[in-house]
Amino acid sequence: MGLEIESRPSELPYIERVWRSRSDGVGRMTSVAAPHWELVFWEHRGEVRAAVLGPEPVACPAPVPEDATFFGISFALGTSMPHLPIGPLVGAVAEIPDVTRRSVRLKGSAWHPPDYDNAEAFVRRMVREGIVDRDPLVPAVLDGAAPGVSERTLQRRFLAATGLTRGAVRQIHRAREAAVLLQEGVPVQEVVHRVGYYDQPHLARSLTRYIGRTATRLSAPDGAEPLSLLYKPSTPETA
């Protein structure tokens, strides 16, 4: 019992990760900080719903409907929906109305809802129809490329595409990587050194803010209040 989560990466540059989950006997989780926005579908007691979830700047508790199934597409950094500005969505949810098992309306058009296996085809159509766009500067800089623009322009484009500053994205990535290492049993001092924290108190503050757990609690999973999807960031920029 608990929150069973399965996820996979994607070769499509617009997608960070595809995931699905099922809740069983759990009413609340800790939603860890995440710089990505998501398109999420869920079914509970025969009712199908969908929403756009904005980036999560800090960890926070979140209710989980019992005996529900979820499916989500986490979009890559730099990917956005021009008709739905990302700024107001940071830490927020925009529910999509009138969703059924066979239909979801996006920007005025009816679509068949995606699933875990055809998420890429769904997003390719979103790109073709101009619902999703991508600023190539954001992933390029995160991968270590020289920006080729002023720092002011870079920050402006980061905010427009992600809703977050470059520094905030780096801090979230670093905390997530540290949390995964601790879950894998890596000693705290080694995590401090490997991920680039100043010292153990610096790590502790970061974990509390972005993961909602101490290092000790990460080493002993909490079935009563599980974590949301947590994995190592795909970009190397964590320092």
C-alpha positions as a Markdown table, in Angstrom:
| # | Residue | x | y | z |
|---|---|---|---|---|
| 1 | Met | 0.0 | 0.0 | 0.0 |
| 2 | Gly | 1.1 | 3.6 | -0.5 |
| 3 | Leu | 1.9 | 5.6 | -3.6 |
| 4 | Glu | 3.3 | 3.4 | -6.4 |
| 5 | Ile | 5.1 | 5.5 | -9.0 |
| 6 | Glu | 6.6 | 4.3 | -12.3 |
| 7 | Ser | 8.4 | 6.7 | -14.7 |
| 8 | Arg | 10.6 | 6.7 | -17.7 |
| 9 | Pro | 12.8 | 9.3 | -19.5 |
| 10 | Ser | 12.0 | 10.3 | -23.1 |
| 11 | Glu | 14.1 | 10.9 | -26.2 |
| 12 | Leu | 11.8 | 13.7 | -27.3 |
| 13 | Pro | 13.6 | 17.0 | -26.3 |
| 14 | Tyr | 10.3 | 18.6 | -25.2 |
| 15 | Ile | 9.7 | 15.9 | -22.5 |
| 16 | Glu | 11.7 | 15.5 | -19.3 |
| 17 | Arg | 9.9 | 12.4 | -18.0 |
| 18 | Val | 6.7 | 10.4 | -18.4 |
| 19 | Trp | 5.1 | 8.9 | -15.3 |
| 20 | Arg | 2.1 | 7.1 | -13.9 |
| 21 | Ser | 1.1 | 6.2 | -10.4 |
| 22 | Arg | -1.6 | 4.6 | -8.2 |
| 23 | Ser | -2.6 | 5.5 | -4.7 |
| 24 | Asp | -3.6 | 2.9 | -2.2 |
| 25 | Gly | -4.2 | 3.6 | 1.5 |
| 26 | Val | -2.4 | 7.0 | 1.5 |
| 27 | Gly | -4.1 | 10.4 | 1.9 |
| 28 | Arg | -1.2 | 12.7 | 1.7 |
| 29 | Met | 2.3 | 13.0 | 0.2 |
| 30 | Thr | 5.2 | 15.5 | 0.2 |
| 31 | Ser | 5.4 | 17.1 | -3.1 |
| 32 | Val | 9.1 | 17.8 | -3.7 |
| 33 | Ala | 10.3 | 21.0 | -5.4 |
| 34 | Ala | 10.4 | 20.6 | -9.2 |
| 35 | Pro | 11.4 | 23.1 | -11.9 |
| 36 | His | 9.3 | 21.5 | -14.6 |
| 37 | Trp | 5.6 | 22.1 | -15.5 |
| 38 | Glu | 3.4 | 19.1 | -16.1 |
| 39 | Leu | 0.3 | 17.9 | -17.9 |
| 40 | Val | -1.5 | 15.5 | -15.5 |
| 41 | Phe | -4.5 | 13.3 | -15.9 |
| 42 | Trp | -6.1 | 11.3 | -13.0 |
| 43 | Glu | -9.2 | 9.1 | -12.4 |
| 44 | His | -10.9 | 8.8 | -9.1 |
| 45 | Arg | -14.2 | 7.1 | -8.5 |
| 46 | Gly | -15.0 | 7.0 | -12.2 |
| 47 | Glu | -14.4 | 10.7 | -12.7 |
| 48 | Val | -11.6 | 11.8 | -15.1 |
| 49 | Arg | -9.8 | 15.1 | -14.5 |
| 50 | Ala | -6.8 | 16.9 | -16.0 |
| 51 | Ala | -4.7 | 19.9 | -15.1 |
| 52 | Val | -1.6 | 21.8 | -15.9 |
| 53 | Leu | 0.7 | 21.8 | -12.8 |
| 54 | Gly | 3.2 | 24.6 | -12.6 |
| 55 | Pro | 6.7 | 24.3 | -11.3 |
| 56 | Glu | 7.0 | 23.7 | -7.5 |
| 57 | Pro | 9.6 | 26.2 | -6.0 |
| 58 | Val | 9.6 | 24.5 | -2.6 |
| 59 | Ala | 8.4 | 21.2 | -1.0 |
| 60 | Cys | 4.9 | 21.2 | 0.4 |
| 61 | Pro | 2.3 | 18.6 | 1.6 |
| 62 | Ala | -0.3 | 17.6 | -0.9 |
| 63 | Pro | -3.5 | 15.6 | -0.6 |
| 64 | Val | -3.8 | 12.3 | -2.5 |
| 65 | Pro | -7.2 | 10.9 | -3.4 |
| 66 | Glu | -7.5 | 7.3 | -2.2 |
| 67 | Asp | -7.6 | 4.6 | -4.8 |
| 68 | Ala | -6.9 | 6.9 | -7.8 |
| 69 | Thr | -4.7 | 6.5 | -10.9 |
| 70 | Phe | -2.5 | 9.2 | -12.3 |
| 71 | Phe | -0.6 | 9.8 | -15.5 |
| 72 | Gly | 1.6 | 12.8 | -16.2 |
| 73 | Ile | 4.0 | 14.3 | -18.8 |
| 74 | Ser | 6.7 | 16.4 | -17.2 |
| 75 | Phe | 8.0 | 18.9 | -19.8 |
| 76 | Ala | 11.6 | 19.7 | -20.3 |
| 77 | Leu | 13.1 | 23.0 | -19.1 |
| 78 | Gly | 12.7 | 25.6 | -21.8 |
| 79 | Thr | 9.4 | 24.2 | -23.0 |
| 80 | Ser | 6.3 | 26.3 | -22.5 |
| 81 | Met | 2.8 | 26.9 | -23.8 |
| 82 | Pro | 2.7 | 30.4 | -25.2 |
| 83 | His | -1.0 | 30.8 | -24.7 |
| 84 | Leu | -0.6 | 29.9 | -21.0 |
| 85 | Pro | 2.1 | 32.0 | -19.4 |
| 86 | Ile | 4.2 | 30.0 | -16.9 |
| 87 | Gly | 4.7 | 32.8 | -14.3 |
| 88 | Pro | 1.2 | 32.6 | -12.7 |
| 89 | Leu | 1.5 | 28.8 | -12.7 |
| 90 | Val | 4.5 | 28.6 | -10.4 |
| 91 | Gly | 3.3 | 26.7 | -7.3 |
| 92 | Ala | -0.2 | 26.6 | -8.8 |
| 93 | Val | -2.6 | 24.4 | -10.8 |
| 94 | Ala | -4.8 | 25.2 | -13.8 |
| 95 | Glu | -7.5 | 22.6 | -14.1 |
| 96 | Ile | -8.7 | 21.7 | -17.6 |
| 97 | Pro | -12.5 | 21.5 | -17.8 |
| 98 | Asp | -14.8 | 18.9 | -19.4 |
| 99 | Val | -12.4 | 16.0 | -19.5 |
| 100 | Thr | -13.5 | 12.5 | -20.3 |
| 101 | Arg | -11.7 | 9.2 | -21.0 |
| 102 | Arg | -12.1 | 10.0 | -24.7 |
| 103 | Ser | -11.7 | 13.7 | -24.9 |
| 104 | Val | -9.7 | 16.7 | -23.6 |
| 105 | Arg | -9.9 | 20.2 | -25.0 |
| 106 | Leu | -6.6 | 22.0 | -25.5 |
| 107 | Lys | -6.7 | 25.6 | -26.9 |
| 108 | Gly | -10.2 | 25.1 | -28.2 |
| 109 | Ser | -9.6 | 21.7 | -30.0 |
| 110 | Ala | -10.7 | 18.2 | -28.9 |
| 111 | Trp | -7.9 | 15.7 | -28.4 |
| 112 | His | -7.9 | 12.1 | -27.4 |
| 113 | Pro | -6.1 | 11.9 | -24.0 |
| 114 | Pro | -2.6 | 10.5 | -24.0 |
| 115 | Asp | -1.3 | 7.6 | -22.0 |
| 116 | Tyr | 2.0 | 6.3 | -20.7 |
| 117 | Asp | 2.9 | 4.7 | -24.0 |
| 118 | Asn | 1.9 | 7.4 | -26.5 |
| 119 | Ala | 2.9 | 10.5 | -24.7 |
| 120 | Glu | 5.5 | 11.4 | -27.4 |
| 121 | Ala | 3.0 | 11.3 | -30.2 |
| 122 | Phe | 0.7 | 13.5 | -28.2 |
| 123 | Val | 3.4 | 16.1 | -27.5 |
| 124 | Arg | 4.6 | 16.0 | -31.2 |
| 125 | Arg | 1.0 | 17.0 | -32.1 |
| 126 | Met | 1.1 | 19.8 | -29.5 |
| 127 | Val | 4.3 | 21.1 | -31.1 |
| 128 | Arg | 2.9 | 20.9 | -34.7 |
| 129 | Glu | -0.2 | 22.8 | -33.7 |
| 130 | Gly | 1.7 | 25.5 | -31.8 |
| 131 | Ile | 0.4 | 24.6 | -28.3 |
| 132 | Val | 4.0 | 23.9 | -27.1 |
| 133 | Asp | 7.1 | 25.9 | -27.9 |
| 134 | Arg | 10.7 | 25.6 | -26.8 |
| 135 | Asp | 13.4 | 28.2 | -26.1 |
| 136 | Pro | 16.7 | 26.3 | -27.1 |
| 137 | Leu | 18.8 | 28.7 | -25.0 |
| 138 | Val | 17.6 | 27.3 | -21.7 |
| 139 | Pro | 18.6 | 23.6 | -22.2 |
| 140 | Ala | 21.8 | 24.6 | -24.0 |
| 141 | Val | 22.9 | 26.8 | -21.0 |
| 142 | Leu | 21.9 | 24.1 | -18.6 |
| 143 | Asp | 24.1 | 21.6 | -20.6 |
| 144 | Gly | 27.1 | 23.9 | -20.2 |
| 145 | Ala | 27.0 | 26.0 | -23.4 |
| 146 | Ala | 28.1 | 29.6 | -23.3 |
| 147 | Pro | 24.9 | 31.7 | -23.4 |
| 148 | Gly | 25.9 | 34.2 | -26.1 |
| 149 | Val | 23.6 | 36.8 | -24.5 |
| 150 | Ser | 23.9 | 39.1 | -21.6 |
| 151 | Glu | 23.1 | 37.8 | -18.1 |
| 152 | Arg | 20.1 | 40.1 | -18.0 |
| 153 | Thr | 18.7 | 38.6 | -21.2 |
| 154 | Leu | 19.5 | 35.1 | -20.0 |
| 155 | Gln | 17.6 | 35.6 | -16.8 |
| 156 | Arg | 14.6 | 37.2 | -18.6 |
| 157 | Arg | 14.4 | 34.2 | -21.0 |
| 158 | Phe | 14.7 | 31.7 | -18.1 |
| 159 | Leu | 11.9 | 33.4 | -16.3 |
| 160 | Ala | 9.7 | 33.5 | -19.5 |
| 161 | Ala | 10.3 | 29.8 | -20.3 |
| 162 | Thr | 10.4 | 28.2 | -16.8 |
| 163 | Gly | 8.8 | 30.7 | -14.4 |
| 164 | Leu | 12.0 | 30.4 | -12.3 |
| 165 | Thr | 15.4 | 32.0 | -12.2 |
| 166 | Arg | 18.5 | 30.1 | -13.3 |
| 167 | Gly | 19.7 | 30.1 | -9.7 |
| 168 | Ala | 16.4 | 28.6 | -8.4 |
| 169 | Val | 16.6 | 25.8 | -11.0 |
| 170 | Arg | 20.1 | 25.0 | -10.0 |
| 171 | Gln | 19.3 | 24.9 | -6.3 |
| 172 | Ile | 16.3 | 22.6 | -6.9 |
| 173 | His | 18.4 | 20.3 | -9.1 |
| 174 | Arg | 21.1 | 20.1 | -6.5 |
| 175 | Ala | 18.7 | 19.2 | -3.7 |
| 176 | Arg | 17.0 | 16.5 | -5.8 |
| 177 | Glu | 20.3 | 14.9 | -6.7 |
| 178 | Ala | 21.4 | 15.0 | -3.0 |
| 179 | Ala | 18.1 | 13.4 | -1.9 |
| 180 | Val | 18.5 | 10.6 | -4.5 |
| 181 | Leu | 22.1 | 9.9 | -3.3 |
| 182 | Leu | 21.0 | 9.8 | 0.3 |
| 183 | Gln | 18.2 | 7.3 | -0.6 |
| 184 | Glu | 20.8 | 5.2 | -2.3 |
| 185 | Gly | 22.7 | 5.0 | 1.0 |
| 186 | Val | 25.6 | 7.5 | 0.2 |
| 187 | Pro | 27.0 | 8.9 | 3.5 |
| 188 | Val | 26.0 | 12.5 | 4.2 |
| 189 | Gln | 29.5 | 13.9 | 4.2 |
| 190 | Glu | 30.1 | 12.3 | 0.8 |
| 191 | Val | 26.9 | 13.9 | -0.5 |
| 192 | Val | 28.0 | 17.3 | 0.7 |
| 193 | His | 31.3 | 17.0 | -1.2 |
| 194 | Arg | 29.9 | 15.3 | -4.3 |
| 195 | Val | 27.0 | 17.7 | -4.9 |
| 196 | Gly | 28.8 | 20.9 | -3.9 |
| 197 | Tyr | 27.3 | 22.1 | -0.6 |
| 198 | Tyr | 29.4 | 24.2 | 1.8 |
| 199 | Asp | 28.8 | 21.9 | 4.8 |
| 200 | Gln | 26.3 | 19.6 | 6.4 |
| 201 | Pro | 24.0 | 22.4 | 7.7 |
| 202 | His | 23.9 | 23.9 | 4.2 |
| 203 | Leu | 22.7 | 20.5 | 2.9 |
| 204 | Ala | 20.2 | 20.2 | 5.7 |
| 205 | Arg | 18.6 | 23.6 | 4.9 |
| 206 | Ser | 18.4 | 22.8 | 1.3 |
| 207 | Leu | 16.8 | 19.4 | 1.9 |
| 208 | Thr | 14.2 | 20.9 | 4.2 |
| 209 | Arg | 13.3 | 23.6 | 1.7 |
| 210 | Tyr | 13.2 | 21.6 | -1.5 |
| 211 | Ile | 12.6 | 18.0 | -0.5 |
| 212 | Gly | 10.7 | 18.4 | 2.8 |
| 213 | Arg | 12.8 | 15.7 | 4.5 |
| 214 | Thr | 15.9 | 15.5 | 6.6 |
| 215 | Ala | 18.8 | 13.3 | 5.6 |
| 216 | Thr | 17.8 | 10.8 | 8.2 |
| 217 | Arg | 14.2 | 10.6 | 7.0 |
| 218 | Leu | 15.4 | 10.1 | 3.4 |
| 219 | Ser | 17.4 | 7.1 | 4.5 |
| 220 | Ala | 14.2 | 5.6 | 6.0 |
| 221 | Pro | 11.3 | 6.0 | 3.6 |
| 222 | Asp | 8.0 | 7.1 | 5.1 |
| 223 | Gly | 5.1 | 5.0 | 3.9 |
| 224 | Ala | 2.5 | 7.2 | 5.7 |
| 225 | Glu | 3.5 | 10.3 | 3.8 |
| 226 | Pro | 5.5 | 9.3 | 0.7 |
| 227 | Leu | 7.4 | 11.6 | -1.6 |
| 228 | Ser | 6.3 | 12.6 | -5.1 |
| 229 | Leu | 8.3 | 11.6 | -8.1 |
| 230 | Leu | 12.0 | 12.0 | -7.3 |
| 231 | Tyr | 14.9 | 11.2 | -9.7 |
| 232 | Lys | 18.3 | 12.6 | -10.5 |
| 233 | Pro | 18.0 | 15.6 | -12.8 |
| 234 | Ser | 18.9 | 14.9 | -16.4 |
| 235 | Thr | 21.0 | 18.1 | -16.7 |
| 236 | Pro | 24.5 | 18.2 | -15.1 |
| 237 | Glu | 24.1 | 21.8 | -13.9 |
| 238 | Thr | 23.6 | 21.1 | -10.1 |
| 239 | Ala | 26.5 | 23.1 | -8.6 |
